[in-house]
Amino acid sequence: TKALRYYTELGGYTLDGRQWTSLCGLFGTWQGFGPVFVNPPYGDQLEVWAPKISREGAELADPMIALVPARTDTGWWHTLISTASAVCFIRGRLKFGRVAASRRQTYLFAAGSEEAGHEGTDAAPFPSALVFWCGDEIGRVEHFHAETERLGWTVAA
């Protein structure tokens, strides 16, 4: 899913990186902007973000993906996935690094995504998951599975 808007604790961003709001992604609706990617702040703040993400995912007409720690032993995890369509448990740990041709930007690398020129050196200290909401179209779950099967284990919720 190519997201048109990204939600973070610092606000929302369009695909080309221009900030469209200075408000935290917790405020307002995420409706009407097309596919959404959410990378919430980790740690204790996930208890606040999980209900918002779950609610927006259930109400969106377009697909949404959230990248979160795979903390299945927490209450926020169960709140988050209560409305999800599918979850991909990413194999191994995400690595952060740079593409050799571009030393200015940081990228995330998951197991199975290695390509020539990628240098993923700093691993996350916890396992991660991609949580998916399919919006109005059920067939999107199969597409999500096909796109993420090389990254880890995907289950329909």
C-alpha positions in Angstrom: 0.0 0.0 0.0 1.4 3.3 -1.0 0.4 5.8 1.7 -0.4 9.3 0.8 -0.2 10.6 4.4 1.9 9.5 7.3 1.0 10.1 11.0 3.6 10.5 13.7 3.7 12.2 17.1 4.9 15.3 15.4 2.1 15.7 13.0 1.1 14.5 9.5 3.2 14.4 6.4 2.4 14.0 2.8 4.2 11.5 0.6 6.7 14.1 -0.5 7.6 14.9 3.1 5.8 18.2 3.3 4.2 18.7 6.7 0.5 19.4 6.4 -0.3 19.9 10.0 1.7 20.7 13.1 -0.8 18.9 15.3 0.0 15.5 16.7 -1.5 12.7 14.7 -3.7 11.8 17.7 -6.0 14.8 16.8 -8.6 14.9 14.1 -9.7 12.3 11.7 -7.6 10.4 9.2 -10.5 10.0 6.8 -10.6 11.1 3.2 -6.8 11.2 2.5 -6.3 7.8 0.8 -4.1 5.0 2.1 -2.4 5.6 5.5 0.8 4.5 7.1 1.2 5.0 10.9 4.5 4.8 12.8 3.5 5.8 16.3 6.0 6.7 19.0 7.1 3.6 20.9 7.1 3.1 24.7 4.4 4.1 27.1 2.8 6.4 24.4 1.5 3.3 22.6 -1.2 3.0 25.3 -2.6 6.3 24.0 -2.0 5.7 20.3 -3.4 2.2 20.1 -7.1 3.2 20.6 -6.8 6.0 18.0 -5.1 3.7 15.5 -7.6 0.9 16.1 -10.6 3.3 15.8 -9.3 5.0 12.6 -8.4 1.6 11.0 -11.9 0.4 11.6 -13.5 3.5 10.1 -11.3 4.2 7.1 -12.5 3.3 3.6 -8.9 3.1 2.5 -6.2 0.6 3.7 -4.0 1.5 6.6 -0.8 -0.1 7.9 0.8 0.5 11.3 4.4 -0.4 12.1 4.6 -1.3 15.9 6.5 -3.4 18.3 5.1 -6.9 18.4 4.3 -6.8 22.1 1.5 -9.4 22.3 1.7 -9.4 26.1 0.4 -5.8 26.5 -3.1 -4.4 26.7 -2.4 -1.8 24.0 -1.5 -4.6 21.5 -4.9 -6.3 22.0 -6.7 -2.9 21.6 -4.7 -2.3 18.4 -5.5 -5.6 16.7 -9.1 -5.8 17.9 -10.2 -4.1 14.6 -7.3 -5.2 12.3 -7.7 -7.2 9.2 -4.3 -8.9 9.2 -1.0 -8.8 11.0 2.5 -9.6 9.7 5.0 -10.6 12.4 8.3 -9.5 10.9 11.0 -12.2 11.0 14.1 -11.1 13.0 14.6 -7.6 14.1 14.2 -4.5 11.9 17.5 -2.8 11.1 18.1 0.8 10.5 20.7 2.0 8.1 21.4 3.9 4.9 21.3 3.2 1.2 24.9 3.4 -0.1 23.9 5.9 -2.8 22.2 8.2 -0.2 24.0 8.7 3.1 21.6 11.5 4.1 18.4 9.4 4.7 17.8 6.6 7.1 15.9 3.5 6.0 14.3 0.5 7.7 15.3 -3.0 6.5 13.4 -6.1 7.4 14.6 -9.7 6.9 14.1 -10.6 3.3 14.3 -7.0 2.0 18.1 -7.0 1.5 19.2 -5.5 -1.8 22.5 -4.4 -3.2 23.7 -1.2 -1.7 21.7 -1.4 1.5 23.5 -1.3 4.8 21.3 -2.2 7.8 23.5 -2.1 10.8 21.5 -1.0 13.9 18.9 -3.5 15.0 15.7 -2.7 16.9 15.8 -4.1 20.5 12.4 -5.8 20.0 10.4 -7.7 17.4 8.1 -5.7 15.1 4.8 -6.2 13.3 2.9 -4.6 10.5 -0.8 -4.3 11.4 -3.2 -3.9 8.5 -6.7 -2.7 8.0 -8.2 -3.3 4.6 -10.8 -0.6 4.5 -13.9 -1.4 2.4 -12.2 -4.1 0.2 -11.8 -7.6 1.7 -9.5 -8.7 -1.2 -6.8 -6.4 0.1 -6.0 -8.9 2.8 -4.7 -11.4 0.2 -2.7 -8.6 -1.4 -1.2 -7.6 2.0 -0.3 -11.3 2.6 1.4 -11.6 -0.8 3.4 -8.4 -0.3 4.5 -9.3 3.2 5.1 -13.0 3.1 8.9 -12.5 2.5 9.1 -10.4 5.6 7.6 -12.8 8.1 4.5 -14.6 9.1 1.1 -13.1 8.2 -2.2 -14.0 9.7 -5.7 -12.7 9.0 -7.3 -11.3 12.1 
